[in-house]
């Protein structure tokens, strides 16, 4: 059983991590690092609550699950590795390529192992896209569009939307969309982008349109806070047909309702010779956490820091391309 410390106790911790730590016998919650001990104990009873991560690092716990604001991730992973601890860190694992390279070097010299929480690699619609591409159901792919839109026209007072390091939608949702694209196709040849602030009073980017260039093929990644109608979550177009999927993966909504095993069922549309409705693959957030347990046992990373480094390079290149308003060569 992996003795686990949950670092942070906000939405991410309680929605995307705590349910699986409680569900799986592989993990035991040995403590929580939080400034709100009453909130933690209201949910977890008499679990030990530490005021600082340094206090928790002095214990025998071996795994630290870091869910704090993004600008704190690099320093916390650094401390955990220096203490020889294993880490699961929320995305983005770090904010610059320099930080990422430093952590990779430190991990190589440490007894600790780091995984990055790119759980949306197990979204059901993404798994379906992956299967269709592997089967060449649509022929040779030419265009993939991945969108994560919302209708949130008013800025809220929270760290993700305020000014500061690690804030903004490109780090928040863009990290997921970019990681999915890189998992499918690897590093692009070039990047073009429009990263924007459109809301009144906006202090950090709230929308983006990033294009990854793979020769003549294109991946379009988009998010915008003014989309009040349902737009396609995924579009894939190839030489023999298209795939279309509406709606977000239902696992997050299920977790909000306290359902670890999501019973919701989705469908998508494939158009080749004719139009057919296909079942979407079941999502696998639970299986992602099961694979994490295996990762720490075998000492083989599931989502290594090097994957996060590539994602960060794309984000940096997208910001450069947006600023220059031109297509930028990608250096992986």
Secondary structure by P-SEA (a helix, b strand, c coil): cccccccccccccccccaaaaaacccccccccccccaaaaaaccccccccccaaaaaaccccbbbbbccccaaaaaaaaaaaacccccccccccccaaaaaaaaaaaaaccbbbbccccccccaaaaaaaaaaaacccccccbbbbbbcccccccccccccccccccccccaaaaaaaaaaaaccccccccccccccccccccccccbbbbbbcccbbbbbbcccccccccccbbbbccccbbbbccccaaaaaaaaccccccbbbbbbbbccbbbbbbcccccaaaaaaaaaaaaaaccccccaaaaaaaaaaaaaaaaaaaacbbbbbcc
